[in-house]
């Protein structure tokens, strides 16, 4: 009996030891899984980079070679290819480019130019850098290379010649595509090449605002006018990419370029870029190598859609912590300015002149007011040129009419012309009414003739009845006449319209109204023409204002390219 009990005890003890061992293994597995998750999160940490323009030396980098979706930072390459074409005398800045149906179909951000609008290359490049218009990017691509596909080939050829080893482009605007990617390193190489290759066009990147037809368009880069010395370049946003920026700043003859990718909102993007500039100008970060010496990181670009456009709380907390780490050495250096060598605090004019890091207060700086640069469209193109998306001359057609609104990208790639809408009316007055308007006027005239004939018959019948009752007393005759008059007036009024009275003059007034001829087709068409421009301009205004702005405040936003 004792042996049996001892055996049972040993068996139970063995199970307990095995269960404890299993729990230890499970805990170890959970810890390893958590570390793997942290490592995975760190692998897609938001990249950032700071370089010196002239030397190309790297001052600070964090995951600078992580592949990333560039969003509208793509337009820096679009501008590079266009300026290279100007430099090679293939095109000039004064060349008018035609907005094709394919370009007009691009999603926001856009200018919403209607197909056939002509803009010069110079105007188009300014719009790209300030408004970041996706339709204008396609217009530039088609104007320079003939098609989006051919222009993408030129973009990739330029990337190879510049040494962009982690970039591939499929469109000129940065709209989402899994085969369209870059990295912080490559974008810094591109930004540096723009300044060094085209110094005469450096002012293209620091335009604070544009003005077109009384409408002021401000730059998305909110470092301009807020951080001292910032003089360019470009922002970008899609849900998959997050909030991106490439910015340049000059202080004391020293020019730096900062790249920030994957920020969860505009404010944190701005703070991080300011912190990088603060560190670079304060001398906290020293050269640690060159862009060419950075080891390349493999893998596919991460999709930041869930962290940026849906569940952003964790991303905001992590990004804020990274910003605090960048700012901490700046605040420590600033506090030392108020301490003497004896350790007691004092305030000197030198110490008071040293303000807190710009990164800690840049979001409190009021929005600057820029003197807008005026721009204008160059005219309109012929329908055939619109369909092909090819450049056209500056001549404006004598009569601009409304074209069929729906044109697919497939049709835009062909040479088929856009046919006028049969029911469209010219936007200029004095033209003949359309066939539809003439037919409608004829039907109204026939109905008026029929109503007049019926009214005359009823008047004759009423007169006959009045003659038959004339031998009755004056009061009775008048009473009967009033009754007949009511009946005639009611029959002369169209269904649904109330009778005005029961006296003879009211009846005559109704009869006269019924006999009045209907408006002619020409008059009806002209009346419609007077109202048409107001509707058209209203529709244009609504379309032009459709580009989303909520993302600038860091809110949830539709898939666009900033």
C-alpha positions as CSV (number, residue, x, y, z in Angstrom):
1,X,0.0,0.0,0.0
2,X,2.8,2.4,0.9
3,X,4.6,1.5,-2.3
4,X,1.5,2.2,-4.3
5,X,1.0,5.6,-2.7
6,X,4.7,6.4,-3.2
7,X,4.4,5.6,-6.9
8,X,1.4,7.8,-7.3
9,X,3.2,10.7,-5.6
10,X,6.2,10.3,-7.9
11,X,3.9,10.2,-10.9
12,X,2.1,13.4,-9.8
13,X,5.4,15.1,-9.2
14,X,6.6,14.2,-12.6
15,X,3.5,15.7,-14.2
16,X,4.0,18.9,-12.2
17,X,7.6,19.2,-13.3
18,X,6.6,18.6,-16.9
19,X,3.9,21.3,-16.7
20,X,6.3,23.8,-15.1
21,X,8.8,23.0,-17.9
22,X,6.1,23.5,-20.5
23,X,5.1,26.9,-19.0
24,X,8.7,28.0,-19.0
25,X,9.0,27.0,-22.7
26,X,5.7,28.8,-23.5
27,X,6.9,31.9,-21.7
28,X,10.2,31.8,-23.5
29,X,8.3,31.4,-26.8
30,X,6.1,34.4,-26.0
31,X,9.2,36.5,-25.2
32,X,10.9,35.5,-28.4
33,X,7.7,36.3,-30.3
34,X,7.5,39.7,-28.7
35,X,11.1,40.5,-29.5
36,X,10.5,39.4,-33.1
37,X,7.5,41.7,-33.3
38,X,9.6,44.6,-31.9
39,X,12.3,43.8,-34.4
40,X,9.8,43.8,-37.2
41,X,8.4,47.1,-36.1
42,X,11.9,48.5,-35.9
43,X,12.6,47.2,-39.4
44,X,9.8,49.5,-40.8
45,X,10.6,52.4,-38.5
46,X,10.1,55.8,-40.2
47,X,13.2,56.6,-42.2
48,X,15.0,59.9,-41.8
49,X,18.2,61.4,-43.2
50,X,20.3,64.6,-43.0
51,X,23.1,65.5,-45.4
52,X,25.2,68.4,-46.4
53,X,24.4,69.6,-49.9
54,X,27.9,70.5,-51.2
55,X,29.8,67.5,-49.8
56,X,27.1,64.9,-49.8
57,X,28.2,63.9,-46.3
58,X,25.7,62.1,-44.1
59,X,25.2,63.9,-40.8
60,X,22.3,61.7,-39.4
61,X,20.5,58.6,-40.7
62,X,17.9,56.2,-39.5
63,X,16.8,53.4,-41.8
64,X,17.8,55.6,-44.7
65,X,18.0,52.7,-47.2
66,X,14.6,51.1,-46.2
67,X,12.5,50.9,-49.4
68,X,9.5,53.3,-49.1
69,X,6.6,54.6,-51.2
70,X,7.6,58.2,-52.1
71,X,4.1,59.5,-52.8
72,X,4.3,63.0,-54.3
73,X,8.0,63.3,-53.6
74,X,8.0,61.5,-57.0
75,X,7.4,64.9,-58.6
76,X,11.0,65.9,-57.8
77,X,12.0,63.3,-60.4
78,X,9.3,64.6,-62.7
79,X,10.8,68.1,-62.4
80,X,14.3,66.7,-62.9
81,X,13.4,64.9,-66.2
82,X,11.5,68.0,-67.5
83,X,14.4,70.3,-66.7
84,X,16.9,67.9,-68.3
85,X,14.7,68.0,-71.4
86,X,14.9,71.8,-71.4
87,X,18.7,71.6,-70.9
88,X,18.9,69.3,-73.9
89,X,16.8,71.7,-76.0
90,X,14.1,69.1,-76.5
91,X,11.5,71.5,-75.1
92,X,11.4,75.0,-73.7
93,X,9.8,76.4,-70.6
94,X,7.4,78.4,-72.8
95,X,6.2,75.3,-74.7
96,X,2.4,75.0,-74.2
97,X,1.3,71.5,-73.0
98,X,-2.2,70.1,-73.5
99,X,-4.3,68.7,-70.6
100,X,-5.5,65.4,-72.0
101,X,-8.6,63.4,-71.0
102,X,-6.2,61.0,-69.3
103,X,-4.6,63.8,-67.3
104,X,-8.0,65.2,-66.4
105,X,-9.1,61.9,-65.0
106,X,-6.4,61.8,-62.3
107,X,-7.6,61.8,-58.6
108,X,-6.8,64.7,-56.3
109,X,-4.7,66.6,-55.5
110,X,-5.4,68.3,-58.9
111,X,-6.1,71.6,-60.6
112,X,-9.2,70.1,-62.3
113,X,-8.3,71.7,-65.7
114,X,-10.8,70.5,-68.4
115,X,-9.4,68.6,-71.3
116,X,-8.0,70.9,-73.9
117,X,-6.5,73.4,-71.5
118,X,-3.1,74.7,-72.4
119,X,-0.4,75.4,-69.8
120,X,3.2,76.3,-70.4
121,X,5.9,74.0,-69.0
122,X,7.1,76.8,-66.7
123,X,3.6,77.2,-65.2
124,X,3.1,73.4,-64.9
125,X,6.4,73.0,-63.0
126,X,5.4,75.7,-60.5
127,X,2.0,74.1,-60.0
128,X,3.7,70.7,-59.4
129,X,5.9,72.2,-56.6
130,X,3.1,74.2,-54.9
131,X,-0.2,72.5,-55.5
132,X,1.3,69.0,-56.2
133,X,-1.4,68.5,-58.9
134,X,-1.6,64.9,-60.2
135,X,-3.3,66.0,-63.4
136,X,-0.6,68.5,-64.2
137,X,2.1,65.8,-63.6
138,X,0.5,63.7,-66.3
139,X,0.3,66.7,-68.6
140,X,4.1,67.3,-68.1
141,X,4.8,63.6,-68.8
142,X,2.8,63.6,-72.0
143,X,4.2,66.9,-73.1
144,X,7.8,65.9,-72.6
145,X,7.8,62.3,-73.7
146,X,4.5,61.7,-75.5
147,X,3.0,59.4,-73.0
148,X,3.1,58.5,-69.3
149,X,4.8,55.1,-70.1
150,X,7.6,56.7,-72.1
151,X,8.1,59.4,-69.4
152,X,8.4,56.7,-66.7
153,X,11.1,55.1,-68.9
154,X,13.0,58.4,-68.8
155,X,12.5,58.7,-65.0
156,X,14.1,55.3,-64.5
157,X,16.9,56.1,-66.9
158,X,17.6,59.3,-65.0
159,X,17.5,57.4,-61.7
160,X,20.1,55.0,-63.0
161,X,22.4,57.8,-64.2
162,X,22.2,59.6,-60.8
163,X,23.0,56.5,-58.8
164,X,19.5,55.9,-57.3
165,X,19.9,52.2,-56.5
166,X,16.6,51.6,-54.7
167,X,14.1,53.5,-56.9
168,X,11.7,52.5,-59.6
169,X,9.0,54.7,-61.1
170,X,5.8,53.9,-63.1
171,X,4.1,57.3,-63.0
172,X,5.0,61.0,-62.8
173,X,2.8,61.8,-59.7
174,X,3.4,59.1,-57.1
175,X,-0.1,57.7,-56.9
176,X,0.0,54.2,-55.2
177,X,1.5,51.3,-57.1
178,X,3.5,48.4,-55.7
179,X,6.2,48.8,-58.4
180,X,6.7,52.5,-57.6
181,X,9.1,53.0,-54.7
182,X,12.3,54.7,-53.5
183,X,14.2,55.4,-50.2
184,X,15.4,58.3,-48.1
185,X,18.9,57.8,-49.5
186,X,17.8,57.9,-53.1
187,X,15.5,60.9,-52.5
188,X,18.4,62.8,-50.9
189,X,20.6,62.0,-54.0
190,X,17.8,63.3,-56.2
191,X,17.3,66.5,-54.2
192,X,21.1,67.2,-54.3
193,X,21.2,66.6,-58.0
194,X,18.4,69.1,-58.6
195,X,20.3,71.9,-56.8
196,X,23.7,71.1,-58.3
197,X,22.5,70.4,-61.9
198,X,20.0,73.2,-62.2
199,X,21.0,76.0,-59.9
200,X,19.2,78.6,-62.0
201,X,15.9,76.9,-61.1
202,X,16.5,76.7,-57.4
203,X,13.7,79.3,-56.8
204,X,11.2,76.8,-58.2
205,X,11.3,74.9,-54.9
206,X,10.6,77.8,-52.4
207,X,7.4,79.3,-53.9
208,X,5.1,80.0,-51.0
209,X,2.0,80.6,-53.0
210,X,0.5,80.9,-56.5
211,X,-2.3,83.1,-57.7
212,X,-4.5,82.1,-60.6
213,X,-7.7,84.0,-61.6
214,X,-7.9,85.5,-58.1
215,X,-7.5,82.2,-56.4
216,X,-4.4,81.8,-54.1
217,X,-2.9,78.4,-53.8
218,X,-0.5,77.9,-50.9
219,X,2.4,75.5,-50.6
220,X,1.9,72.2,-48.7
221,X,5.5,72.5,-47.3
222,X,4.7,74.2,-43.9
223,X,8.4,74.5,-43.1
224,X,8.6,77.4,-45.5
225,X,8.3,80.7,-43.7
226,X,8.4,78.9,-40.3
227,X,11.9,77.5,-39.9
228,X,14.7,80.1,-40.4
229,X,16.5,79.5,-43.7
230,X,14.2,76.8,-45.2
231,X,14.3,77.3,-49.0
232,X,12.6,74.2,-50.5
233,X,11.5,71.4,-51.5
234,X,8.5,69.1,-51.6
235,X,6.0,67.2,-49.5
236,X,4.0,64.0,-50.2
237,X,1.3,61.8,-48.8
238,X,-0.6,58.6,-49.4
239,X,-2.0,56.2,-46.8
240,X,0.6,53.6,-47.8
241,X,3.5,56.1,-47.5
242,X,2.5,58.3,-44.6
243,X,3.5,61.9,-44.5
244,X,6.8,62.5,-46.3
245,X,9.0,65.6,-46.9
246,X,12.3,66.5,-48.5
247,X,13.4,69.9,-47.2
248,X,16.4,72.2,-47.6
249,X,17.6,75.0,-45.4
250,X,20.6,77.4,-45.4
251,X,22.2,79.1,-42.4
252,X,25.6,80.8,-42.3
253,X,26.5,79.6,-45.8
254,X,25.8,75.9,-44.9
255,X,23.1,74.2,-46.8
256,X,21.5,71.0,-45.5
257,X,18.9,68.6,-46.9
258,X,16.6,66.6,-44.6
259,X,14.4,63.7,-45.6
260,X,11.5,62.4,-43.3
261,X,9.3,59.5,-44.4
262,X,6.3,57.8,-42.9
263,X,5.2,60.4,-40.3
264,X,1.7,59.7,-39.0
265,X,0.6,63.4,-39.4
266,X,1.8,66.8,-40.7
267,X,2.7,68.2,-37.2
268,X,5.1,65.4,-36.3
269,X,6.6,65.4,-39.8
270,X,7.4,69.1,-39.3
271,X,8.8,68.7,-35.8
272,X,11.2,65.9,-37.0
273,X,12.5,67.8,-40.0
274,X,13.0,70.9,-37.7
275,X,14.9,68.7,-35.2
276,X,17.2,67.4,-37.9
277,X,18.0,70.9,-39.1
278,X,18.5,72.0,-35.4
279,X,21.0,69.2,-34.8
280,X,22.8,69.9,-38.1
281,X,23.2,73.6,-37.7
282,X,24.1,73.2,-34.0
283,X,27.0,70.8,-34.8
284,X,25.5,68.0,-32.7
285,X,25.7,65.6,-35.7
286,X,29.0,65.3,-37.5
287,X,29.8,63.7,-40.9
288,X,29.8,60.0,-40.6
289,X,30.2,59.0,-44.3
290,X,28.7,59.6,-47.7
291,X,25.5,58.6,-49.3
292,X,27.3,56.2,-51.5
293,X,28.7,54.5,-48.5
294,X,25.3,53.6,-46.9
295,X,24.6,49.9,-46.9
296,X,21.5,49.1,-48.8
297,X,18.5,47.4,-47.1
298,X,16.4,44.9,-49.0
299,X,12.7,44.0,-48.9
300,X,9.5,45.5,-50.1
301,X,8.2,48.9,-49.1
302,X,5.9,48.6,-46.0
303,X,2.2,49.6,-46.3
304,X,1.6,52.2,-43.6
305,X,-2.2,52.5,-44.3
306,X,-3.3,50.9,-41.0
307,X,-0.9,53.0,-38.9
308,X,-1.5,56.3,-40.7
309,X,-5.1,56.3,-42.0
310,X,-6.9,54.0,-39.5
311,X,-5.3,53.2,-36.1
312,X,-2.8,56.0,-35.6
313,X,-2.6,56.1,-31.9
314,X,0.4,53.8,-31.5
315,X,2.2,55.3,-34.5
316,X,1.8,58.8,-33.1
317,X,3.2,57.7,-29.7
318,X,6.2,55.9,-31.3
319,X,7.0,58.8,-33.6
320,X,6.7,61.3,-30.8
321,X,9.2,59.3,-28.7
322,X,11.6,59.4,-31.7
323,X,11.3,63.1,-31.9
324,X,11.9,63.6,-28.2
325,X,15.1,61.6,-28.5
326,X,16.3,63.8,-31.4
327,X,15.5,67.0,-29.4
328,X,16.9,65.9,-26.1
329,X,20.6,66.8,-26.9
330,X,19.5,70.2,-28.2
331,X,17.7,71.0,-24.9
332,X,20.6,69.8,-22.9
333,X,23.0,72.0,-24.9
334,X,20.6,75.0,-24.5
335,X,20.3,74.5,-20.7
336,X,24.1,74.5,-20.3
337,X,24.2,78.1,-21.8
338,X,22.5,79.2,-18.5
339,X,25.1,77.6,-16.2
340,X,28.4,79.2,-15.1
341,X,31.7,77.3,-14.7
342,X,31.1,77.5,-10.9
343,X,27.8,75.7,-11.3
344,X,25.6,78.6,-10.3
345,X,22.9,79.8,-12.6
346,X,23.2,83.1,-14.3
347,X,21.8,85.0,-17.2
348,X,24.0,86.7,-19.7
349,X,23.2,88.5,-22.9
350,X,24.9,85.6,-24.8
351,X,22.8,83.0,-23.0
352,X,19.6,84.9,-23.5
353,X,20.3,85.2,-27.2
354,X,20.2,81.4,-27.4
355,X,16.6,80.4,-27.8
356,X,15.1,77.0,-27.3
357,X,15.4,74.5,-30.2
358,X,13.2,75.5,-33.1
359,X,11.7,72.0,-33.2
360,X,10.1,72.5,-29.8
361,X,8.1,75.6,-31.0
362,X,7.8,75.4,-34.8
363,X,4.2,74.2,-34.6
364,X,3.3,77.3,-32.6
365,X,4.6,79.7,-35.3
366,X,1.7,81.4,-37.1
367,X,1.1,80.6,-40.8
368,X,3.2,82.9,-42.9
369,X,1.8,85.3,-45.5
370,X,3.5,84.9,-49.0
371,X,3.4,87.2,-51.9
372,X,1.7,84.9,-54.5
373,X,3.4,84.3,-57.9
374,X,0.9,84.9,-60.7
375,X,0.2,82.2,-63.2
376,X,-2.3,81.7,-66.0
377,X,-3.4,79.1,-68.6
378,X,-2.2,79.6,-72.1
379,X,-5.4,78.8,-74.0
380,X,-7.3,75.8,-75.3
381,X,-6.4,73.0,-77.8
382,X,-8.4,71.3,-80.5
383,X,-10.4,68.1,-79.6
384,X,-8.0,65.8,-81.6
385,X,-5.0,67.0,-79.6
386,X,-6.9,66.6,-76.4
387,X,-7.6,62.9,-77.1
388,X,-4.0,62.2,-78.0
389,X,-2.6,64.2,-75.1
390,X,0.0,65.7,-77.5
391,X,1.3,69.2,-77.4
392,X,-0.7,71.7,-79.4
393,X,-0.2,75.3,-80.6
394,X,-1.4,78.4,-78.7
395,X,-4.4,79.1,-81.0
396,X,-7.8,79.3,-79.2
397,X,-10.7,77.9,-81.2
398,X,-13.3,80.5,-82.3
399,X,-16.2,78.8,-80.4
400,X,-15.6,76.7,-77.3
401,X,-18.4,74.1,-76.7
402,X,-19.2,71.4,-74.2
403,X,-17.7,68.0,-75.1
404,X,-18.9,64.6,-74.0
405,X,-17.8,64.4,-70.4
406,X,-16.9,60.7,-70.0
407,X,-13.7,59.5,-71.6
408,X,-11.9,56.4,-70.4
409,X,-8.1,56.3,-70.1
410,X,-8.1,53.6,-72.8
411,X,-9.8,56.1,-75.2
412,X,-7.5,58.8,-74.2
413,X,-4.5,56.7,-75.3
414,X,-6.0,56.4,-78.8
415,X,-6.3,59.1,-81.5
416,X,-10.1,59.1,-81.4
417,X,-11.7,62.6,-81.2
418,X,-14.0,63.7,-78.5
419,X,-17.4,64.1,-80.1
420,X,-19.6,67.1,-79.2
421,X,-22.7,66.4,-77.1
422,X,-25.8,66.6,-79.4
423,X,-27.7,68.4,-76.7
424,X,-24.9,70.8,-75.7
425,X,-25.4,74.5,-76.3
426,X,-22.5,76.8,-77.3
427,X,-21.0,78.8,-74.4
428,X,-21.1,81.9,-76.6
429,X,-24.5,83.6,-77.5
430,X,-25.9,84.4,-80.9
431,X,-25.8,80.8,-82.2
432,X,-28.7,78.8,-83.6
433,X,-30.6,76.6,-81.2
434,X,-30.0,72.9,-81.3
435,X,-32.3,70.4,-83.0
436,X,-33.7,69.3,-79.7
437,X,-34.5,72.9,-78.7
438,X,-36.3,73.5,-82.1
439,X,-38.4,70.4,-81.8
440,X,-39.4,71.3,-78.2
441,X,-40.5,74.8,-79.4
442,X,-42.6,73.3,-82.2
443,X,-44.4,71.0,-79.8
444,X,-45.2,74.0,-77.5
445,X,-46.5,76.0,-80.5
446,X,-48.8,73.2,-81.6
447,X,-50.2,72.8,-78.1
448,X,-50.9,76.5,-78.0
449,X,-52.9,76.4,-81.3
450,X,-55.0,73.5,-80.0
451,X,-55.8,75.3,-76.8
452,X,-56.8,78.5,-78.7
453,X,-59.2,76.5,-81.0
454,X,-60.8,74.8,-78.0
455,X,-61.3,78.2,-76.2
456,X,-63.0,79.8,-79.2
457,X,-65.5,76.9,-79.4
458,X,-66.4,77.2,-75.8
459,X,-66.9,81.0,-76.1
460,X,-69.3,80.5,-79.0
461,X,-71.3,77.9,-76.9
462,X,-71.5,80.3,-74.0
463,X,-72.9,83.1,-76.2
464,X,-75.6,80.8,-77.4
465,X,-76.7,80.0,-73.9
466,X,-76.8,83.7,-72.9
467,X,-79.2,84.4,-75.8
468,X,-81.6,81.7,-74.8
469,X,-82.0,83.0,-71.2
470,X,-82.2,86.7,-72.2
471,X,-86.1,86.8,-71.5
472,X,-85.6,86.1,-67.8
473,X,-85.2,88.9,-65.3
474,X,-82.1,91.0,-65.1
475,X,-80.9,89.5,-61.8
476,X,-81.4,85.9,-63.0
477,X,-79.7,86.6,-66.3
478,X,-76.7,88.1,-64.6
479,X,-76.5,85.2,-62.1
480,X,-76.6,82.6,-65.0
481,X,-74.0,84.6,-66.9
482,X,-71.7,84.5,-63.9
483,X,-72.1,80.7,-63.7
484,X,-71.3,80.3,-67.4
485,X,-68.3,82.7,-67.0
486,X,-66.9,80.6,-64.2
487,X,-67.2,77.4,-66.2
488,X,-65.5,79.0,-69.2
489,X,-62.7,80.5,-67.1
490,X,-62.1,77.1,-65.5
491,X,-61.9,75.3,-68.8
492,X,-59.5,77.9,-70.2
493,X,-57.0,77.3,-67.3
494,X,-54.6,74.4,-67.7
495,X,-54.9,71.5,-65.2
496,X,-53.4,72.2,-61.8
497,X,-53.7,76.0,-62.1
498,X,-56.3,77.8,-59.9
499,X,-59.0,80.1,-61.5
500,X,-58.6,83.8,-60.7
501,X,-62.2,84.9,-60.7
502,X,-65.8,84.6,-61.9
503,X,-66.4,87.9,-63.6
504,X,-66.4,88.5,-67.3
505,X,-63.1,90.5,-67.3
506,X,-61.4,87.7,-65.4
507,X,-62.6,85.3,-68.1
508,X,-61.4,87.5,-70.8
509,X,-58.0,87.8,-69.2
510,X,-57.7,84.0,-69.0
511,X,-58.7,83.7,-72.6
512,X,-56.1,86.3,-73.6
513,X,-53.5,84.4,-71.7
514,X,-54.4,81.1,-73.3
515,X,-54.2,82.7,-76.8
516,X,-50.7,84.2,-76.2
517,X,-48.2,82.3,-78.3
518,X,-45.6,80.1,-76.6
519,X,-42.0,81.3,-76.5
520,X,-40.2,80.6,-79.7
521,X,-37.4,78.1,-79.9
522,X,-34.8,80.8,-80.3
523,X,-36.1,82.8,-77.4
524,X,-36.1,79.7,-75.2
525,X,-32.6,78.8,-76.2
526,X,-31.3,82.3,-75.5
527,X,-33.0,82.3,-72.1
528,X,-31.2,79.0,-71.4
529,X,-27.9,80.5,-72.6
530,X,-28.1,83.3,-70.1
531,X,-28.2,80.9,-67.2
532,X,-25.7,78.4,-68.6
533,X,-22.4,80.2,-67.7
534,X,-23.3,80.6,-64.0
535,X,-23.9,76.9,-63.8
536,X,-20.7,76.1,-65.6
537,X,-18.5,78.3,-63.4
538,X,-20.1,76.9,-60.3
539,X,-19.4,73.4,-61.4
540,X,-15.8,74.3,-62.1
541,X,-15.4,75.9,-58.7
542,X,-16.7,72.8,-57.0
543,X,-14.4,70.6,-59.0
544,X,-11.3,72.7,-58.4
545,X,-12.0,72.7,-54.6
546,X,-12.4,69.0,-54.4
547,X,-8.7,68.3,-53.6
548,X,-8.5,67.0,-49.9
549,X,-7.0,69.2,-47.2
550,X,-7.9,67.3,-44.1
551,X,-4.7,65.2,-44.3
552,X,-2.6,68.4,-43.7
553,X,-4.0,68.4,-40.1
554,X,-3.2,64.8,-39.7
555,X,-6.7,63.6,-39.9
556,X,-8.0,60.5,-41.6
557,X,-7.9,61.1,-45.3
558,X,-8.8,59.4,-48.6
559,X,-6.1,57.9,-50.8
560,X,-4.5,60.8,-52.5
561,X,-1.1,62.1,-53.4
562,X,-0.2,65.4,-51.7
